[in-house]
Amino acid sequence: MASYHLSVKTIKRSAGRSATAAAAYRVGERIECQREGRVHDYTRKQGVEETFILAPKDAPDWATDRSRLWNEVEASETRRNSVTAREWELALPSEISAEDRSQITRDFAQELVSRYGVAVDVAIHAPHREGDQRNHHAHVLTSTRKLEADGFTTKTRVLDSAKTGGVEIEQMRGLWAELQNRALERGDQLSAEELDRDPELKLGPAANSMERRAKAMAERQGREYKPVTERGAVVHAARQARAAFREMRERLDIARETYGAERDAGQGRVSAGLAALRAATAKDRDRDRTPDDFRERLARVVDRSRDEDDSPKPEGRNYARERLKEIMEKDAGRDGQSAVHKLDGYSEYDLGEDAGRAARKPSVNGRLKDVLNKPREKLEIEEERDQEKEVEKDRDIDRDPGLSH
């Protein structure tokens, strides 16, 4: 399930931060800050999948030069407590391809350029090697002033104001949700309604670091990971619940498809139900395998080839009964053999004393056999009674003297 998350932060000089350092860190490059006289070198940073810069149409040529761009941003701000940049942090759906993640991020960044006239620097990051492998995300760093032909001009006060800032951010959240919905619908992975839920609780840097260390230690010691913070426990429980729901839905889909295919192939309800259960439980054994075509998976479940599936079946054979015998022989061992022989009309004494004791013990297969055989035995008894009545009627007619001439 996609994780919906969008947050907005500001880069403030009063907090000891600079736009040049923030840009260098997010894209993993080296930028020399002319205002500070420092070099910010993050070229050894890993996990940066893609970076790009977007600017208004009439922006100067130097807008695509990352080092020049952010040094110009710093030079345009003269106050000691200036807000030099604004960061939009986006969670990207793991269910779609890398190309789709890049495209929806680019569309969002382009909307920021068109709406506010700012310069936008984008960095798409892969999940951390020790964290949740679904945590694809993007850092979208923007200027706080409009970029025009002469350089940076007026501030984007619509985002700074307490009256309009919240409204603008909510509208951008709506746009981001719409972009994700479209991407998910194109990928045919999830319905758009699955994004209509509350955002996941944010751990924060300190708690996230503690949880990563706890998870790494649990893996090294070969034990189950247990959260060490209260927020971590809440997030972990929510993720486990979503994973359990997704697993249950996948098993249900497999069982439903298997049951329908078996019924279309001429199998009875019991045989189709057993095949569906086996297909759903076989998911654990096939988790590490590459999924094949559905009909090939189904053929492995019911132990028959594709040619046998498509071949016409002769009349007069009880395929449900034969399939039930195969399943009981394969899954139940000696007890299953006893139940199968009893299906064919053998007694406990024909099987031996040990088998008789095992057969006397009630089992699921035995009870299932009784349910399947009771209607048939009842029909056979009624048929024998009808035949005896017919014979007696014929004898009475032969004995009647009034009918013999």
C-alpha positions in Angstrom: 0.0 0.0 0.0 1.3 3.4 -0.9 2.4 5.7 2.0 0.9 9.2 1.6 3.2 11.8 3.0 4.0 15.5 2.1 5.7 17.9 4.5 7.1 21.4 4.0 10.1 22.8 5.9 12.1 26.0 5.7 15.9 26.6 5.6 16.6 29.4 8.0 19.8 31.3 8.7 18.8 31.8 12.3 19.1 28.0 12.7 22.6 28.0 11.3 21.6 26.5 8.0 22.2 27.6 4.4 20.6 26.9 1.0 24.0 25.9 -0.5 24.6 23.2 2.2 21.0 21.9 1.9 21.3 21.6 -1.8 24.7 19.9 -1.7 23.6 17.3 0.8 20.3 16.4 -1.0 21.9 15.9 -4.4 25.2 14.4 -3.2 27.5 17.0 -4.8 30.2 19.5 -3.9 29.1 23.2 -3.6 31.3 26.1 -2.5 29.4 28.7 -0.5 30.7 32.1 -1.4 28.9 33.9 1.4 30.2 31.5 4.1 33.6 30.8 2.5 33.0 27.0 3.1 32.9 24.0 0.9 30.0 21.5 1.3 31.2 18.2 -0.2 28.7 15.3 -0.1 30.0 13.4 -3.1 30.3 10.2 -1.1 26.6 10.2 -0.3 24.8 7.1 -1.5 21.2 6.5 -2.5 20.6 9.4 -4.8 18.8 8.0 -7.8 18.1 11.1 -9.8 18.5 14.9 -9.7 17.3 17.8 -11.9 16.6 21.5 -11.9 13.4 23.3 -13.2 13.1 27.0 -13.6 10.7 29.5 -15.2 10.9 30.1 -19.0 12.4 33.6 -18.7 15.0 32.5 -16.1 18.7 33.3 -16.7 21.0 30.7 -18.2 22.8 30.2 -14.9 19.7 28.8 -13.3 20.6 25.3 -14.5 24.0 25.5 -12.8 23.4 24.2 -9.3 26.3 25.9 -7.6 25.6 29.2 -9.2 21.9 28.9 -8.5 22.1 28.5 -4.8 24.9 31.0 -4.4 22.6 33.5 -6.1 19.9 32.5 -3.6 22.2 33.2 -0.7 23.3 36.5 -2.2 19.7 37.7 -2.6 19.0 37.5 1.1 20.7 40.1 3.3 19.1 39.6 6.7 20.7 37.4 9.4 17.4 35.6 10.0 16.3 35.2 6.4 14.5 32.1 5.1 16.7 31.2 2.1 14.9 28.1 0.8 11.9 25.9 1.2 11.9 22.1 1.1 9.0 19.9 0.0 9.5 16.3 1.2 7.5 13.7 -0.8 6.9 10.0 -0.1 6.8 8.1 -3.4 4.7 5.0 -4.0 6.8 1.8 -4.0 4.1 0.0 -6.1 4.9 1.9 -9.3 8.1 1.9 -11.4 11.1 4.2 -11.0 10.1 6.0 -14.3 6.6 6.7 -12.9 8.0 7.9 -9.6 10.3 10.3 -11.5 7.5 11.5 -13.7 5.1 12.4 -10.9 7.9 14.1 -9.0 8.7 16.1 -12.1 5.0 17.0 -12.6 4.8 18.2 -9.0 8.0 20.3 -9.3 6.7 21.9 -12.6 3.5 22.9 -10.8 5.6 24.7 -8.2 7.5 26.6 -10.9 4.2 27.6 -12.7 2.3 28.5 -9.5 4.9 30.5 -7.6 7.6 31.3 -10.2 10.5 29.9 -8.2 13.5 27.8 -9.0 13.2 24.1 -8.1 16.0 21.6 -7.4 14.9 17.9 -7.1 16.6 14.9 -5.6 15.0 11.5 -5.7 16.4 9.1 -3.0 16.2 5.3 -2.8 15.3 3.6 0.5 18.0 3.5 3.2 19.8 0.2 3.1 18.9 -0.4 6.8 15.4 1.0 6.7 12.1 0.2 5.1 12.7 -0.8 1.5 9.5 0.8 0.4 10.6 4.2 1.6 11.2 5.9 -1.8 11.1 9.6 -1.4 12.0 13.0 -3.0 13.4 16.2 -1.7 12.2 19.3 -3.6 14.2 22.4 -2.7 12.8 25.7 -3.9 13.9 29.3 -3.6 11.8 31.7 -1.5 11.9 34.4 -4.2 10.6 34.5 -7.8 13.2 33.9 -10.5 12.9 36.3 -13.4 15.1 37.4 -16.3 17.1 39.8 -14.0 17.5 37.2 -11.2 15.7 36.7 -8.0 13.0 39.4 -7.2 10.1 39.4 -4.8 9.4 37.0 -2.0 6.6 34.4 -2.3 4.6 35.8 0.6 1.6 33.7 -0.2 3.4 30.7 1.3 4.8 32.8 4.2 1.5 34.3 5.4 -0.4 32.5 8.2 -3.7 33.2 6.4 -2.8 31.8 3.0 0.2 29.5 3.6 -1.8 26.7 5.1 -4.4 26.9 2.3 -1.7 26.8 -0.4 0.0 23.8 1.1 -3.3 21.9 1.4 -4.0 22.5 -2.3 -0.5 21.2 -3.2 -1.2 18.1 -1.1 -4.4 17.6 -3.1 -2.4 17.8 -6.3 0.2 15.4 -5.0 -2.5 12.9 -4.1 -4.1 13.2 -7.5 -0.7 12.6 -9.2 -0.2 9.4 -7.1 -3.7 8.2 -7.9 -3.1 8.5 -11.6 0.2 6.7 -11.4 -1.3 3.9 -9.4 -4.2 3.5 -11.8 -1.9 3.4 -14.8 0.1 0.7 -13.1 -3.0 -1.3 -12.2 -1.6 -2.1 -8.8 -3.9 -0.4 -6.3 -7.2 1.5 -6.5 -7.2 5.2 -6.0 -9.3 4.8 -2.8 -6.4 3.2 -1.0 -4.7 6.5 -0.6 -7.7 7.9 1.2 -6.3 7.3 4.7 -4.6 9.3 7.5 -0.8 10.0 7.0 1.6 7.7 8.8 3.0 8.9 12.1 6.3 10.6 11.5 9.1 9.2 13.6 11.5 12.1 13.5 15.4 11.9 13.1 16.2 10.8 16.7 13.5 8.0 16.9 14.2 6.9 13.3 17.9 6.5 14.1 17.1 4.5 17.3 14.8 2.2 15.4 17.3 1.6 12.6 19.9 0.6 15.1 17.5 -1.7 16.9 16.5 -3.4 13.7 20.1 -3.9 12.6 21.0 -5.4 16.0 18.0 -7.8 15.8 19.1 -9.0 12.3 22.6 -9.6 13.5 21.4 -11.6 16.6 18.9 -13.5 14.5 15.8 -12.5 16.6 12.6 -10.7 15.9 12.8 -6.9 15.7 10.9 -5.1 18.5 10.5 -1.3 18.4 12.3 0.6 21.2 10.3 3.9 21.1 6.7 4.6 21.5 6.3 6.2 18.1 8.2 3.3 16.6 5.8 0.8 18.1 2.8 2.7 16.7 4.3 2.8 13.2 5.5 -0.8 13.3 2.0 -2.0 14.4 0.4 0.0 11.6 2.7 -1.5 9.0 2.2 -5.0 10.2 -1.6 -4.5 10.1 -1.4 -3.2 6.5 0.9 -6.1 5.5 -1.4 -8.7 7.1 -4.4 -7.2 5.2 -2.5 -7.2 1.9 -1.4 -10.8 2.5 -4.9 -11.9 3.3 -6.3 -10.1 0.2 -3.7 -11.8 -2.1 -4.5 -15.2 -0.6 -8.2 -14.6 -1.1 -7.7 -13.6 -4.8 -5.6 -16.8 -5.4 -8.3 -19.0 -3.8 -11.1 -17.3 -5.7 -9.3 -17.6 -9.1 -8.4 -21.3 -8.4 -11.9 -22.2 -7.4 -13.4 -20.6 -10.5 -10.9 -22.3 -12.8 -11.5 -25.7 -11.2 -15.3 -25.3 -11.5 -14.9 -24.3 -15.2 -12.8 -27.4 -15.7 -15.7 -29.6 -14.6 -14.6 -30.2 -11.0 -17.2 -30.5 -8.1 -17.5 -28.0 -5.3 -15.5 -30.0 -2.8 -12.6 -30.7 -5.2 -12.5 -27.1 -6.3 -12.6 -25.9 -2.7 -9.7 -28.2 -1.8 -7.7 -27.0 -4.8 -8.4 -23.4 -3.8 -7.2 -24.0 -0.2 -4.0 -25.7 -1.4 -3.3 -22.8 -3.8 -3.7 -20.2 -1.0 -1.5 -22.1 1.4 1.1 -22.8 -1.3 1.8 -19.1 -1.4 4.2 -19.4 1.5 6.3 -22.0 -0.3 6.4 -20.0 -3.5 7.2 -16.6 -2.0 10.8 -16.6 -3.1 10.0 -17.9 -6.6 9.2 -15.8 -9.7 5.5 -15.9 -10.3 4.6 -17.8 -13.5 1.4 -17.7 -15.6 -1.7 -18.4 -13.5 -2.6 -21.5 -15.4 0.9 -23.0 -14.9 0.6 -22.3 -11.1 -2.8 -23.9 -11.1 -1.4 -27.0 -13.0 1.2 -27.4 -10.2 -1.5 -27.2 -7.5 -3.8 -29.8 -9.0 -1.0 -32.0 -10.4 -2.1 -32.0 -14.0 -0.6 -30.6 -17.2 -2.0 -27.9 -19.4 -3.0 -30.5 -22.1 -5.1 -32.5 -19.6 -6.8 -29.3 -18.6 -8.0 -28.6 -22.2 -8.7 -32.2 -23.2 -12.4 -33.4 -23.3 -13.3 -35.6 -20.4 -15.2 -38.9 -21.1 -18.6 -39.4 -19.5 -19.2 -41.8 -16.7 -16.2 -41.0 -14.6 -16.4 -39.2 -11.2 -13.5 -36.8 -11.5 -14.2 -35.2 -8.1 -14.1 -38.6 -6.4 -10.8 -39.5 -8.1 -9.2 -36.1 -7.3 -10.3 -36.5 -3.7 -8.6 -39.9 -3.5 -5.3 -38.4 -4.9 -5.3 -35.6 -2.4 -6.0 -38.0 0.5 -3.2 -40.4 -0.6 -0.7 -37.6 -1.0 -1.4 -35.5 2.1 -2.6 -38.0 4.8 -0.1 -40.9 4.5 -1.3 -44.3 6.0 -4.5 -42.8 7.4 -5.3 -41.4 4.0 -4.7 -44.9 2.4 -7.2 -46.4 4.9 -9.8 -43.8 4.0 -9.2 -44.3 0.3 -9.6 -48.1 0.6 -12.8 -47.6 2.5 -14.0 -45.3 -0.3 -13.4 -48.3 -2.7 -15.4 -50.7 -0.5 -12.8 -52.5 1.5 -13.2 -53.2 5.3 -10.9 -52.6 8.2 -10.1 -56.4 8.3 -8.9 -56.2 4.7 -6.4 -53.5 5.6 -4.9 -55.3 8.7 -5.2 -54.8 12.4 -2.9 -51.7 12.5 -4.7 -50.0 9.7 -8.1 -50.8 11.4 -7.1 -49.0 14.5 -5.9 -46.0 12.5 -9.1 -46.0 10.4 -11.3 -46.1 13.5 -9.8 -42.8 14.6 -12.0 -40.0 13.2 -10.2 -37.5 10.9 -11.0 -34.7 8.6 -10.6 -36.9 5.5 -12.8 -39.6 7.1 -15.5 -37.1 7.9 -15.3 -35.6 4.4 -15.5 -39.1 2.9 -18.7 -39.8 4.9 -20.3 -36.6 3.7 -19.5 -37.5 0.1 -20.6 -41.1 0.3 -23.8 -40.8 2.3 -25.9 -39.5 -0.6 -24.6 -42.2 -3.0 -25.2 -45.0 -0.5 -28.7 -43.7 0.1 -29.4 -43.7 -3.6 -28.1 -47.3 -4.0 -30.3 -48.6 -1.2 -33.4 -46.9 -2.6 -32.6 -48.3 -6.0 -32.3 -51.9 -4.6 -35.6 -51.5 -2.8 -37.4 -50.3 -6.0 -36.0 -53.4 -7.8 -37.3 -55.8 -5.1 -40.7 -54.2 -5.3 -40.8 -54.7 -9.1 -39.9 -58.4 -8.7 -42.6 -59.0 -6.1 -45.2 -57.3 -8.3 -44.3 -59.5 -11.2 -44.6 -62.7 -9.0 -48.1 -61.6 -7.8 -49.2 -61.1 -11.4 -48.0 -64.6 -12.3 -49.9 -66.2 -9.4 -53.3 -64.5 -10.2 -55.6 -67.2 -11.8 -57.9 -64.6 -13.3 -55.2 -63.4 -15.6 -54.1 -66.8 -16.9 -56.1 -67.9 -20.1 
